[in-house]
């Protein structure tokens, strides 16, 4: 698959969407607002 990231970079390869949390409170949003560790 091919798509664009937040910085308009081209992303390729398999993608996976996971529901990690249903809540949208500020604490949860802050927890997931940074890029994943590589």
PDB file with SEQRES, HELIX, SHEET and CRYST1 records, atoms N, CA, C and O in Angstrom:
SEQRES   1 A   38  UNK UNK UNK UNK UNK UNK UNK UNK UNK UNK UNK UNK UNK          
SEQRES   2 A   38  UNK UNK UNK UNK UNK UNK UNK UNK UNK UNK UNK UNK UNK          
SEQRES   3 A   38  UNK UNK UNK UNK UNK UNK UNK UNK UNK UNK UNK UNK              
HELIX    1 AA1 UNK A   26  UNK A   31  1                                   6    
SHEET    1 AA1 2 UNK A   2  UNK A   4  0                                        
SHEET    2 AA1 2 UNK A  10  UNK A  12 -1                                        
CRYST1    1.000    1.000    1.000  90.00  90.00  90.00 P 1           1          
ATOM      1  N   UNK A   1       0.839  -1.180   0.000  1.00  0.00           N  
ATOM      2  CA  UNK A   1       0.000   0.000   0.000  1.00  0.00           C  
ATOM      3  C   UNK A   1       0.882   1.240   0.000  1.00  0.00           C  
ATOM      4  O   UNK A   1       2.033   1.203   0.435  1.00  0.00           O  
ATOM      5  N   UNK A   2       0.335   2.311  -0.483  1.00  0.00           N  
ATOM      6  CA  UNK A   2       1.058   3.576  -0.531  1.00  0.00           C  
ATOM      7  C   UNK A   2       0.161   4.658   0.056  1.00  0.00           C  
ATOM      8  O   UNK A   2      -1.045   4.670  -0.192  1.00  0.00           O  
ATOM      9  N   UNK A   3       0.739   5.557   0.826  1.00  0.00           N  
ATOM     10  CA  UNK A   3      -0.015   6.664   1.407  1.00  0.00           C  
ATOM     11  C   UNK A   3       0.931   7.778   1.801  1.00  0.00           C  
ATOM     12  O   UNK A   3       2.148   7.651   1.667  1.00  0.00           O  
ATOM     13  N   UNK A   4       0.365   8.869   2.289  1.00  0.00           N  
ATOM     14  CA  UNK A   4       1.147  10.027   2.699  1.00  0.00           C  
ATOM     15  C   UNK A   4       1.071  10.208   4.204  1.00  0.00           C  
ATOM     16  O   UNK A   4       0.012  10.044   4.810  1.00  0.00           O  
ATOM     17  N   UNK A   5       2.224  10.553   4.809  1.00  0.00           N  
ATOM     18  CA  UNK A   5       2.292  10.821   6.239  1.00  0.00           C  
ATOM     19  C   UNK A   5       1.957  12.274   6.542  1.00  0.00           C  
ATOM     20  O   UNK A   5       1.631  13.054   5.647  1.00  0.00           O  
ATOM     21  N   UNK A   6       2.044  12.621   7.818  1.00  0.00           N  
ATOM     22  CA  UNK A   6       1.723  13.979   8.271  1.00  0.00           C  
ATOM     23  C   UNK A   6       2.627  15.036   7.651  1.00  0.00           C  
ATOM     24  O   UNK A   6       2.201  16.174   7.455  1.00  0.00           O  
ATOM     25  N   UNK A   7       3.865  14.676   7.342  1.00  0.00           N  
ATOM     26  CA  UNK A   7       4.835  15.610   6.761  1.00  0.00           C  
ATOM     27  C   UNK A   7       4.906  15.456   5.247  1.00  0.00           C  
ATOM     28  O   UNK A   7       5.880  15.881   4.627  1.00  0.00           O  
ATOM     29  N   UNK A   8       3.882  14.850   4.648  1.00  0.00           N  
ATOM     30  CA  UNK A   8       3.772  14.611   3.214  1.00  0.00           C  
ATOM     31  C   UNK A   8       4.850  13.658   2.696  1.00  0.00           C  
ATOM     32  O   UNK A   8       5.178  13.670   1.510  1.00  0.00           O  
ATOM     33  N   UNK A   9       5.402  12.828   3.598  1.00  0.00           N  
ATOM     34  CA  UNK A   9       6.319  11.790   3.146  1.00  0.00           C  
ATOM     35  C   UNK A   9       5.500  10.608   2.618  1.00  0.00           C  
ATOM     36  O   UNK A   9       4.359  10.403   3.031  1.00  0.00           O  
ATOM     37  N   UNK A  10       6.081   9.848   1.720  1.00  0.00           N  
ATOM     38  CA  UNK A  10       5.387   8.712   1.120  1.00  0.00           C  
ATOM     39  C   UNK A  10       5.646   7.470   1.971  1.00  0.00           C  
ATOM     40  O   UNK A  10       6.796   7.109   2.221  1.00  0.00           O  
ATOM     41  N   UNK A  11       4.584   6.830   2.407  1.00  0.00           N  
ATOM     42  CA  UNK A  11       4.677   5.613   3.206  1.00  0.00           C  
ATOM     43  C   UNK A  11       4.278   4.427   2.343  1.00  0.00           C  
ATOM     44  O   UNK A  11       3.240   4.453   1.682  1.00  0.00           O  
ATOM     45  N   UNK A  12       5.104   3.387   2.351  1.00  0.00           N  
ATOM     46  CA  UNK A  12       4.798   2.186   1.585  1.00  0.00           C  
ATOM     47  C   UNK A  12       4.898   0.970   2.495  1.00  0.00           C  
ATOM     48  O   UNK A  12       5.501   1.028   3.567  1.00  0.00           O  
ATOM     49  N   UNK A  13       4.310  -0.112   2.061  1.00  0.00           N  
ATOM     50  CA  UNK A  13       4.394  -1.358   2.809  1.00  0.00           C  
ATOM     51  C   UNK A  13       3.062  -1.715   3.433  1.00  0.00           C  
ATOM     52  O   UNK A  13       2.066  -1.017   3.243  1.00  0.00           O  
ATOM     53  N   UNK A  14       3.052  -2.818   4.186  1.00  0.00           N  
ATOM     54  CA  UNK A  14       1.798  -3.252   4.819  1.00  0.00           C  
ATOM     55  C   UNK A  14       1.404  -2.303   5.956  1.00  0.00           C  
ATOM     56  O   UNK A  14       2.259  -1.821   6.700  1.00  0.00           O  
ATOM     57  N   UNK A  15       0.125  -2.047   6.077  1.00  0.00           N  
ATOM     58  CA  UNK A  15      -0.395  -1.188   7.130  1.00  0.00           C  
ATOM     59  C   UNK A  15      -1.254  -2.014   8.056  1.00  0.00           C  
ATOM     60  O   UNK A  15      -1.797  -3.048   7.668  1.00  0.00           O  
ATOM     61  N   UNK A  16      -1.369  -1.553   9.268  1.00  0.00           N  
ATOM     62  CA  UNK A  16      -2.216  -2.224  10.252  1.00  0.00           C  
ATOM     63  C   UNK A  16      -2.902  -1.160  11.096  1.00  0.00           C  
ATOM     64  O   UNK A  16      -2.254  -0.260  11.628  1.00  0.00           O  
ATOM     65  N   UNK A  17      -4.202  -1.272  11.210  1.00  0.00           N  
ATOM     66  CA  UNK A  17      -4.975  -0.366  12.043  1.00  0.00           C  
ATOM     67  C   UNK A  17      -5.457  -1.132  13.270  1.00  0.00           C  
ATOM     68  O   UNK A  17      -6.084  -2.185  13.148  1.00  0.00           O  
ATOM     69  N   UNK A  18      -5.160  -0.596  14.452  1.00  0.00           N  
ATOM     70  CA  UNK A  18      -5.560  -1.233  15.694  1.00  0.00           C  
ATOM     71  C   UNK A  18      -6.329  -0.247  16.556  1.00  0.00           C  
ATOM     72  O   UNK A  18      -5.930   0.912  16.668  1.00  0.00           O  
ATOM     73  N   UNK A  19      -7.411  -0.679  17.159  1.00  0.00           N  
ATOM     74  CA  UNK A  19      -8.125   0.147  18.126  1.00  0.00           C  
ATOM     75  C   UNK A  19      -7.406  -0.004  19.458  1.00  0.00           C  
ATOM     76  O   UNK A  19      -7.513  -1.041  20.111  1.00  0.00           O  
ATOM     77  N   UNK A  20      -6.679   1.024  19.857  1.00  0.00           N  
ATOM     78  CA  UNK A  20      -5.904   0.960  21.086  1.00  0.00           C  
ATOM     79  C   UNK A  20      -6.694   1.475  22.283  1.00  0.00           C  
ATOM     80  O   UNK A  20      -6.520   0.989  23.401  1.00  0.00           O  
ATOM     81  N   UNK A  21      -7.559   2.452  22.051  1.00  0.00           N  
ATOM     82  CA  UNK A  21      -8.303   3.062  23.149  1.00  0.00           C  
ATOM     83  C   UNK A  21      -9.521   3.759  22.583  1.00  0.00           C  
ATOM     84  O   UNK A  21      -9.412   4.461  21.578  1.00  0.00           O  
ATOM     85  N   UNK A  22     -10.680   3.583  23.200  1.00  0.00           N  
ATOM     86  CA  UNK A  22     -11.900   4.251  22.747  1.00  0.00           C  
ATOM     87  C   UNK A  22     -12.033   5.659  23.325  1.00  0.00           C  
ATOM     88  O   UNK A  22     -12.695   6.513  22.736  1.00  0.00           O  
ATOM     89  N   UNK A  23     -11.418   5.895  24.450  1.00  0.00           N  
ATOM     90  CA  UNK A  23     -11.566   7.163  25.145  1.00  0.00           C  
ATOM     91  C   UNK A  23     -10.865   8.296  24.394  1.00  0.00           C  
ATOM     92  O   UNK A  23      -9.829   8.079  23.765  1.00  0.00           O  
ATOM     93  N   UNK A  24     -11.427   9.496  24.461  1.00  0.00           N  
ATOM     94  CA  UNK A  24     -10.804  10.673  23.842  1.00  0.00           C  
ATOM     95  C   UNK A  24     -10.495  11.763  24.874  1.00  0.00           C  
ATOM     96  O   UNK A  24     -10.393  12.938  24.521  1.00  0.00           O  
ATOM     97  N   UNK A  25     -10.347  11.379  26.145  1.00  0.00           N  
ATOM     98  CA  UNK A  25      -9.989  12.366  27.165  1.00  0.00           C  
ATOM     99  C   UNK A  25      -8.557  12.836  26.913  1.00  0.00           C  
ATOM    100  O   UNK A  25      -7.777  12.133  26.269  1.00  0.00           O  
ATOM    101  N   UNK A  26      -8.213  14.005  27.409  1.00  0.00           N  
ATOM    102  CA  UNK A  26      -6.912  14.619  27.139  1.00  0.00           C  
ATOM    103  C   UNK A  26      -5.736  13.716  27.517  1.00  0.00           C  
ATOM    104  O   UNK A  26      -4.734  13.686  26.802  1.00  0.00           O  
ATOM    105  N   UNK A  27      -5.839  12.980  28.626  1.00  0.00           N  
ATOM    106  CA  UNK A  27      -4.736  12.128  29.065  1.00  0.00           C  
ATOM    107  C   UNK A  27      -4.454  11.028  28.045  1.00  0.00           C  
ATOM    108  O   UNK A  27      -3.295  10.718  27.772  1.00  0.00           O  
ATOM    109  N   UNK A  28      -5.494  10.447  27.491  1.00  0.00           N  
ATOM    110  CA  UNK A  28      -5.319   9.387  26.495  1.00  0.00           C  
ATOM    111  C   UNK A  28      -4.773   9.964  25.195  1.00  0.00           C  
ATOM    112  O   UNK A  28      -3.876   9.377  24.590  1.00  0.00           O  
ATOM    113  N   UNK A  29      -5.296  11.098  24.759  1.00  0.00           N  
ATOM    114  CA  UNK A  29      -4.792  11.721  23.539  1.00  0.00           C  
ATOM    115  C   UNK A  29      -3.319  12.073  23.666  1.00  0.00           C  
ATOM    116  O   UNK A  29      -2.565  11.893  22.710  1.00  0.00           O  
ATOM    117  N   UNK A  30      -2.895  12.563  24.804  1.00  0.00           N  
ATOM    118  CA  UNK A  30      -1.487  12.907  25.019  1.00  0.00           C  
ATOM    119  C   UNK A  30      -0.619  11.667  24.956  1.00  0.00           C  
ATOM    120  O   UNK A  30       0.511  11.730  24.472  1.00  0.00           O  
ATOM    121  N   UNK A  31      -1.122  10.546  25.435  1.00  0.00           N  
ATOM    122  CA  UNK A  31      -0.355   9.294  25.446  1.00  0.00           C  
ATOM    123  C   UNK A  31      -0.030   8.834  24.029  1.00  0.00           C  
ATOM    124  O   UNK A  31       1.039   8.270  23.798  1.00  0.00           O  
ATOM    125  N   UNK A  32      -0.936   9.066  23.071  1.00  0.00           N  
ATOM    126  CA  UNK A  32      -0.752   8.594  21.703  1.00  0.00           C  
ATOM    127  C   UNK A  32      -0.382   9.700  20.723  1.00  0.00           C  
ATOM    128  O   UNK A  32      -0.449   9.477  19.514  1.00  0.00           O  
ATOM    129  N   UNK A  33       0.006  10.883  21.195  1.00  0.00           N  
ATOM    130  CA  UNK A  33       0.280  12.000  20.304  1.00  0.00           C  
ATOM    131  C   UNK A  33       1.720  12.055  19.804  1.00  0.00           C  
ATOM    132  O   UNK A  33       2.052  12.915  18.988  1.00  0.00           O  
ATOM    133  N   UNK A  34       2.578  11.159  20.276  1.00  0.00           N  
ATOM    134  CA  UNK A  34       3.961  11.155  19.817  1.00  0.00           C  
ATOM    135  C   UNK A  34       4.203   9.978  18.883  1.00  0.00           C  
ATOM    136  O   UNK A  34       3.479   8.984  18.945  1.00  0.00           O  
ATOM    137  N   UNK A  35       5.217  10.076  18.012  1.00  0.00           N  
ATOM    138  CA  UNK A  35       5.496   8.971  17.084  1.00  0.00           C  
ATOM    139  C   UNK A  35       5.957   7.726  17.854  1.00  0.00           C  
ATOM    140  O   UNK A  35       6.537   7.839  18.934  1.00  0.00           O  
ATOM    141  N   UNK A  36       5.701   6.561  17.299  1.00  0.00           N  
ATOM    142  CA  UNK A  36       6.134   5.336  17.977  1.00  0.00           C  
ATOM    143  C   UNK A  36       7.664   5.220  18.003  1.00  0.00           C  
ATOM    144  O   UNK A  36       8.346   5.729  17.114  1.00  0.00           O  
ATOM    145  N   UNK A  37       8.182   4.562  19.008  1.00  0.00           N  
ATOM    146  CA  UNK A  37       9.620   4.331  19.094  1.00  0.00           C  
ATOM    147  C   UNK A  37      10.039   3.335  18.027  1.00  0.00           C  
ATOM    148  O   UNK A  37       9.327   2.371  17.746  1.00  0.00           O  
ATOM    149  N   UNK A  38      11.186   3.574  17.445  1.00  0.00           N  
ATOM    150  CA  UNK A  38      11.671   2.667  16.388  1.00  0.00           C  
ATOM    151  C   UNK A  38      12.686   1.705  16.927  1.00  0.00           C  
ATOM    152  O   UNK A  38      13.201   0.870  16.184  1.00  0.00           O  
TER     153      UNK A  38                                                      
END                                                                             
